[in-house]
Amino acid sequence: MTELQEMFLFGTFIYYLFKGSLFVVLYIALVIVEKHARERQKQIQAYLRKKRAIERERWQVAYNLCGQQIEKQAALPAAKPLDLSQLINNPNSFTAYSSVNKRVCA
């Protein structure tokens, strides 16, 4: 092997050694950053759970009142549609003032 070939092989070895070590260093840095990010995420989630629990206690009266109001609305009977004659004779209805021929509808 010539001296130039040996120099090329040595340079190639150094290149791949540098590339491999860079990969290992970046991978280790990624693992460390990911570990810190997961710990931070756990802290934030715990803080938000605590904050939501405090807000739930503060607004418990309002939540109860809202629930009672929804129950009252659910207990009301459903409104039934009016008959055609009730719509025509109803002074609050739009059709009472429209130009509908009452002989045809009645």
N, CA and C atoms as an extended XYZ file, in Angstrom:
318
Properties=species:S:1:pos:R:3:atomname:S:1:resname:S:1:resid:I:1 pbc="F F F"
N         0.851       -1.173        0.000 N   MET     1
C         0.000        0.000        0.000 CA  MET     1
C         0.902        1.243        0.000 C   MET     1
N         0.509        2.179       -0.785 N   THR     2
C         1.331        3.383       -0.880 CA  THR     2
C         1.068        4.291        0.316 C   THR     2
N         1.952        5.254        0.436 N   GLU     3
C         1.825        6.187        1.559 CA  GLU     3
C         0.556        7.034        1.425 C   GLU     3
N         0.176        7.382        0.205 N   LEU     4
C        -1.030        8.174       -0.031 CA  LEU     4
C        -2.280        7.381        0.346 C   LEU     4
N        -2.305        6.085        0.031 N   GLN     5
C        -3.447        5.239        0.396 CA  GLN     5
C        -3.555        5.101        1.909 C   GLN     5
N        -2.411        4.936        2.564 N   GLU     6
C        -2.432        4.832        4.025 CA  GLU     6
C        -2.936        6.128        4.657 C   GLU     6
N        -2.521        7.246        4.094 N   MET     7
C        -2.982        8.527        4.613 CA  MET     7
C        -4.493        8.676        4.398 C   MET     7
N        -4.982        8.232        3.229 N   PHE     8
C        -6.415        8.300        2.961 CA  PHE     8
C        -7.190        7.413        3.940 C   PHE     8
N        -6.718        6.192        4.180 N   LEU     9
C        -7.390        5.291        5.118 CA  LEU     9
C        -7.371        5.862        6.531 C   LEU     9
N        -6.252        6.451        6.920 N   PHE    10
C        -6.185        7.063        8.247 CA  PHE    10
C        -7.179        8.231        8.354 C   PHE    10
N        -7.252        9.064        7.328 N   GLY    11
C        -8.212       10.175        7.319 CA  GLY    11
C        -9.651        9.674        7.368 C   GLY    11
N        -9.939        8.611        6.626 N   THR    12
C       -11.285        8.021        6.645 CA  THR    12
C       -11.601        7.471        8.027 C   THR    12
N       -10.624        6.821        8.650 N   PHE    13
C       -10.825        6.301       10.008 CA  PHE    13
C       -11.119        7.444       10.984 C   PHE    13
N       -10.358        8.507       10.902 N   ILE    14
C       -10.572        9.666       11.780 CA  ILE    14
C       -11.968       10.254       11.536 C   ILE    14
N       -12.377       10.345       10.250 N   TYR    15
C       -13.694       10.891        9.910 CA  TYR    15
C       -14.802       10.056       10.550 C   TYR    15
N       -14.744        8.733       10.361 N   TYR    16
C       -15.793        7.873       10.928 CA  TYR    16
C       -15.745        7.841       12.451 C   TYR    16
N       -14.538        7.929       13.025 N   LEU    17
C       -14.414        7.996       14.475 CA  LEU    17
C       -15.071        9.275       14.996 C   LEU    17
N       -14.826       10.399       14.347 N   PHE    18
C       -15.442       11.667       14.738 CA  PHE    18
C       -16.956       11.601       14.569 C   PHE    18
N       -17.405       11.059       13.457 N   LYS    19
C       -18.841       10.963       13.188 CA  LYS    19
C       -19.528       10.070       14.225 C   LYS    19
N       -18.935        8.947       14.557 N   GLY    20
C       -19.511        8.045       15.558 CA  GLY    20
C       -19.531        8.668       16.940 C   GLY    20
N       -18.434        9.328       17.313 N   SER    21
C       -18.396        9.958       18.642 CA  SER    21
C       -19.397       11.112       18.720 C   SER    21
N       -19.571       11.850       17.631 N   LEU    22
C       -20.568       12.919       17.603 CA  LEU    22
C       -21.973       12.337       17.783 C   LEU    22
N       -22.251       11.214       17.124 N   PHE    23
C       -23.541       10.550       17.277 CA  PHE    23
C       -23.769       10.141       18.729 C   PHE    23
N       -22.766        9.541       19.354 N   VAL    24
C       -22.904        9.090       20.742 CA  VAL    24
C       -23.120       10.284       21.673 C   VAL    24
N       -22.361       11.348       21.484 N   VAL    25
C       -22.493       12.533       22.339 CA  VAL    25
C       -23.876       13.160       22.176 C   VAL    25
N       -24.346       13.297       20.946 N   LEU    26
C       -25.671       13.882       20.720 CA  LEU    26
C       -26.782       12.990       21.271 C   LEU    26
N       -26.610       11.668       21.174 N   TYR    27
C       -27.615       10.759       21.716 CA  TYR    27
C       -27.687       10.880       23.240 C   TYR    27
N       -26.535       10.943       23.884 N   ILE    28
C       -26.512       11.098       25.345 CA  ILE    28
C       -27.140       12.434       25.744 C   ILE    28
N       -26.835       13.490       24.995 N   ALA    29
C       -27.443       14.797       25.282 CA  ALA    29
C       -28.959       14.732       25.107 C   ALA    29
N       -29.428       14.033       24.081 N   LEU    30
C       -30.864       13.882       23.858 CA  LEU    30
C       -31.526       13.148       25.017 C   LEU    30
N       -30.896       12.101       25.506 N   VAL    31
C       -31.456       11.342       26.631 CA  VAL    31
C       -31.549       12.223       27.871 C   VAL    31
N       -30.525       13.011       28.126 N   ILE    32
C       -30.526       13.892       29.303 CA  ILE    32
C       -31.608       14.957       29.175 C   ILE    32
N       -31.712       15.583       28.005 N   VAL    33
C       -32.727       16.622       27.793 CA  VAL    33
C       -34.124       16.024       27.907 C   VAL    33
N       -34.313       14.836       27.358 N   GLU    34
C       -35.624       14.182       27.439 CA  GLU    34
C       -35.987       13.850       28.888 C   GLU    34
N       -35.013       13.432       29.671 N   LYS    35
C       -35.260       13.134       31.085 CA  LYS    35
C       -35.719       14.388       31.823 C   LYS    35
N       -35.033       15.497       31.586 N   HIS    36
C       -35.426       16.756       32.234 CA  HIS    36
C       -36.807       17.210       31.763 C   HIS    36
N       -37.098       17.015       30.483 N   ALA    37
C       -38.402       17.419       29.954 CA  ALA    37
C       -39.523       16.590       30.573 C   ALA    37
N       -39.289       15.297       30.751 N   ARG    38
C       -40.317       14.448       31.377 CA  ARG    38
C       -40.547       14.841       32.839 C   ARG    38
N       -39.474       15.148       33.554 N   GLU    39
C       -39.625       15.598       34.946 CA  GLU    39
C       -40.395       16.912       35.006 C   GLU    39
N       -40.073       17.824       34.104 N   ARG    40
C       -40.768       19.116       34.064 CA  ARG    40
C       -42.247       18.922       33.722 C   ARG    40
N       -42.533       18.015       32.807 N   GLN    41
C       -43.922       17.742       32.443 CA  GLN    41
C       -44.695       17.180       33.633 C   GLN    41
N       -44.074       16.297       34.400 N   LYS    42
C       -44.735       15.758       35.595 CA  LYS    42
C       -45.011       16.864       36.609 C   LYS    42
N       -44.049       17.764       36.790 N   GLN    43
C       -44.252       18.883       37.716 CA  GLN    43
C       -45.401       19.773       37.258 C   GLN    43
N       -45.446       20.070       35.977 N   ILE    44
C       -46.512       20.936       35.451 CA  ILE    44
C       -47.865       20.260       35.590 C   ILE    44
N       -47.941       18.965       35.292 N   GLN    45
C       -49.216       18.255       35.422 CA  GLN    45
C       -49.680       18.219       36.873 C   GLN    45
N       -48.756       18.004       37.805 N   ALA    46
C       -49.125       18.005       39.223 CA  ALA    46
C       -49.608       19.389       39.646 C   ALA    46
N       -48.932       20.431       39.188 N   TYR    47
C       -49.349       21.798       39.507 CA  TYR    47
C       -50.742       22.085       38.956 C   TYR    47
N       -50.997       21.688       37.715 N   LEU    48
C       -52.309       21.940       37.111 CA  LEU    48
C       -53.413       21.150       37.809 C   LEU    48
N       -53.115       19.902       38.216 N   ARG    49
C       -54.119       19.122       38.965 CA  ARG    49
C       -54.461       19.815       40.278 C   ARG    49
N       -53.427       20.300       40.968 N   LYS    50
C       -53.645       20.997       42.238 CA  LYS    50
C       -54.444       22.281       42.018 C   LYS    50
N       -54.093       23.030       40.971 N   LYS    51
C       -54.791       24.277       40.666 CA  LYS    51
C       -56.255       24.007       40.315 C   LYS    51
N       -56.518       22.968       39.526 N   ARG    52
C       -57.900       22.630       39.166 CA  ARG    52
C       -58.702       22.207       40.387 C   ARG    52
N       -58.071       21.479       41.299 N   ALA    53
C       -58.773       21.058       42.515 CA  ALA    53
C       -59.145       22.272       43.364 C   ALA    53
N       -58.234       23.229       43.470 N   ILE    54
C       -58.530       24.453       44.230 CA  ILE    54
C       -59.666       25.222       43.569 C   ILE    54
N       -59.629       25.340       42.247 N   GLU    55
C       -60.700       26.048       41.529 CA  GLU    55
C       -62.032       25.317       41.680 C   GLU    55
N       -61.993       23.999       41.659 N   ARG    56
C       -63.223       23.216       41.832 CA  ARG    56
C       -63.830       23.475       43.205 C   ARG    56
N       -62.983       23.570       44.229 N   GLU    57
C       -63.490       23.873       45.570 CA  GLU    57
C       -64.042       25.293       45.637 C   GLU    57
N       -63.356       26.250       45.002 N   ARG    58
C       -63.819       27.641       45.030 CA  ARG    58
C       -65.162       27.799       44.337 C   ARG    58
N       -65.357       27.086       43.269 N   TRP    59
C       -66.567       27.247       42.461 CA  TRP    59
C       -67.595       26.150       42.712 C   TRP    59
N       -67.458       25.394       43.777 N   GLN    60
C       -68.363       24.279       44.056 CA  GLN    60
C       -69.811       24.748       44.171 C   GLN    60
N       -70.043       25.885       44.813 N   VAL    61
C       -71.406       26.410       44.968 CA  VAL    61
C       -72.000       26.714       43.596 C   VAL    61
N       -71.224       27.349       42.742 N   ALA    62
C       -71.720       27.681       41.400 CA  ALA    62
C       -71.999       26.417       40.598 C   ALA    62
N       -71.129       25.406       40.722 N   TYR    63
C       -71.359       24.152       40.007 CA  TYR    63
C       -72.639       23.485       40.495 C   TYR    63
N       -72.862       23.508       41.802 N   ASN    64
C       -74.084       22.907       42.349 CA  ASN    64
C       -75.319       23.643       41.857 C   ASN    64
N       -75.279       24.978       41.857 N   LEU    65
C       -76.420       25.754       41.371 CA  LEU    65
C       -76.686       25.481       39.892 C   LEU    65
N       -75.640       25.375       39.126 N   CYS    66
C       -75.788       25.090       37.701 CA  CYS    66
C       -76.392       23.702       37.506 C   CYS    66
N       -75.943       22.731       38.282 N   GLY    67
C       -76.502       21.383       38.195 CA  GLY    67
C       -77.970       21.355       38.571 C   GLY    67
N       -78.333       22.106       39.618 N   GLN    68
C       -79.742       22.170       40.014 CA  GLN    68
C       -80.578       22.822       38.922 C   GLN    68
N       -80.051       23.843       38.294 N   GLN    69
C       -80.784       24.525       37.226 CA  GLN    69
C       -80.984       23.586       36.027 C   GLN    69
N       -79.995       22.812       35.706 N   ILE    70
C       -80.121       21.854       34.605 CA  ILE    70
C       -81.149       20.788       34.950 C   ILE    70
N       -81.154       20.330       36.197 N   GLU    71
C       -82.147       19.335       36.612 CA  GLU    71
C       -83.559       19.904       36.529 C   GLU    71
N       -83.732       21.170       36.911 N   LYS    72
C       -85.053       21.799       36.822 CA  LYS    72
C       -85.510       21.888       35.369 C   LYS    72
N       -84.605       22.244       34.485 N   GLN    73
C       -84.961       22.343       33.070 CA  GLN    73
C       -85.308       20.976       32.499 C   GLN    73
N       -84.618       19.945       32.950 N   ALA    74
C       -84.910       18.602       32.461 CA  ALA    74
C       -86.252       18.113       32.993 C   ALA    74
N       -86.661       18.592       34.165 N   ALA    75
C       -87.924       18.155       34.755 CA  ALA    75
C       -89.126       18.817       34.087 C   ALA    75
N       -88.931       19.942       33.402 N   LEU    76
C       -90.038       20.620       32.732 CA  LEU    76
C       -90.533       19.774       31.559 C   LEU    76
N       -91.848       19.765       31.331 N   PRO    77
C       -92.351       19.001       30.186 CA  PRO    77
C       -91.920       19.660       28.879 C   PRO    77
N       -91.782       18.854       27.870 N   ALA    78
C       -91.359       19.367       26.572 CA  ALA    78
C       -92.502       20.141       25.928 C   ALA    78
N       -92.185       21.223       25.267 N   ALA    79
C       -93.203       22.036       24.602 CA  ALA    79
C       -93.717       21.294       23.378 C   ALA    79
N       -95.038       21.292       23.218 N   LYS    80
C       -95.650       20.617       22.075 CA  LYS    80
C       -95.940       21.654       20.997 C   LYS    80
N       -95.832       21.281       19.755 N   PRO    81
C       -96.137       22.239       18.692 CA  PRO    81
C       -97.630       22.555       18.650 C   PRO    81
N       -97.949       23.782       18.266 N   LEU    82
C       -99.341       24.208       18.186 CA  LEU    82
C       -99.976       23.699       16.899 C   LEU    82
N      -101.306       23.521       16.966 N   ASP    83
C      -102.049       23.152       15.764 CA  ASP    83
C      -102.104       24.349       14.831 C   ASP    83
N      -102.523       24.100       13.601 N   LEU    84
C      -102.612       25.169       12.627 CA  LEU    84
C      -103.651       26.205       13.029 C   LEU    84
N      -104.788       25.753       13.562 N   SER    85
C      -105.823       26.704       13.965 CA  SER    85
C      -105.347       27.569       15.133 C   SER    85
N      -104.560       26.996       16.034 N   GLN    86
C      -104.021       27.782       17.142 CA  GLN    86
C      -103.010       28.811       16.636 C   GLN    86
N      -102.247       28.450       15.630 N   LEU    87
C      -101.280       29.389       15.071 CA  LEU    87
C      -101.977       30.550       14.377 C   LEU    87
N      -103.063       30.250       13.653 N   ILE    88
C      -103.759       31.300       12.907 CA  ILE    88
C      -104.486       32.239       13.853 C   ILE    88
N      -105.112       31.720       14.897 N   ASN    89
C      -105.890       32.540       15.818 CA  ASN    89
C      -105.056       33.161       16.937 C   ASN    89
N      -103.804       32.803       17.041 N   ASN    90
C      -102.938       33.316       18.099 CA  ASN    90
C      -102.458       34.715       17.718 C   ASN    90
N      -102.778       35.745       18.519 N   PRO    91
C      -102.347       37.101       18.160 CA  PRO    91
C      -100.835       37.293       18.264 C   PRO    91
N      -100.136       36.416       18.998 N   ASN    92
C       -98.681       36.529       19.117 CA  ASN    92
C       -97.950       35.826       17.983 C   ASN    92
N       -98.687       35.131       17.149 N   SER    93
C       -98.076       34.388       16.067 CA  SER    93
C       -97.905       35.272       14.845 C   SER    93
N       -96.866       35.047       14.107 N   PHE    94
C       -96.626       35.812       12.887 CA  PHE    94
C       -97.709       35.530       11.856 C   PHE    94
N       -98.196       34.289       11.820 N   THR    95
C       -99.184       33.931       10.802 CA  THR    95
C      -100.516       34.627       11.028 C   THR    95
N      -100.774       35.129       12.240 N   ALA    96
C      -102.027       35.836       12.488 CA  ALA    96
C      -102.068       37.136       11.710 C   ALA    96
N      -100.918       37.692       11.402 N   TYR    97
C      -100.867       38.966       10.698 CA  TYR    97
C      -100.443       38.805        9.247 C   TYR    97
N      -100.236       37.584        8.812 N   SER    98
C       -99.814       37.385        7.432 CA  SER    98
C      -101.022       37.398        6.511 C   SER    98
N      -100.752       37.369        5.254 N   SER    99
C      -101.838       37.438        4.276 CA  SER    99
C      -102.310       36.045        3.877 C   SER    99
N      -102.419       35.132        4.817 N   VAL   100
C      -102.896       33.779        4.547 CA  VAL   100
C      -104.406       33.834        4.399 C   VAL   100
N      -104.913       33.151        3.399 N   ASN   101
C      -106.361       33.091        3.192 CA  ASN   101
C      -106.935       32.180        4.262 C   ASN   101
N      -107.667       32.721        5.222 N   LYS   102
C      -108.135       31.953        6.374 CA  LYS   102
C      -109.189       30.933        5.973 C   LYS   102
N      -109.920       31.162        4.898 N   ARG   103
C      -110.933       30.198        4.473 CA  ARG   103
C      -110.283       28.916        3.979 C   ARG   103
N      -109.120       29.021        3.366 N   VAL   104
C      -108.436       27.838        2.855 CA  VAL   104
C      -107.847       27.047        4.011 C   VAL   104
N      -107.276       27.720        5.002 N   CYS   105
C      -106.617       27.046        6.119 CA  CYS   105
C      -107.622       26.494        7.120 C   CYS   105
N      -108.773       27.124        7.307 N   ALA   106
C      -109.717       26.713        8.332 CA  ALA   106
C      -110.595       25.627        7.884 C   ALA   106
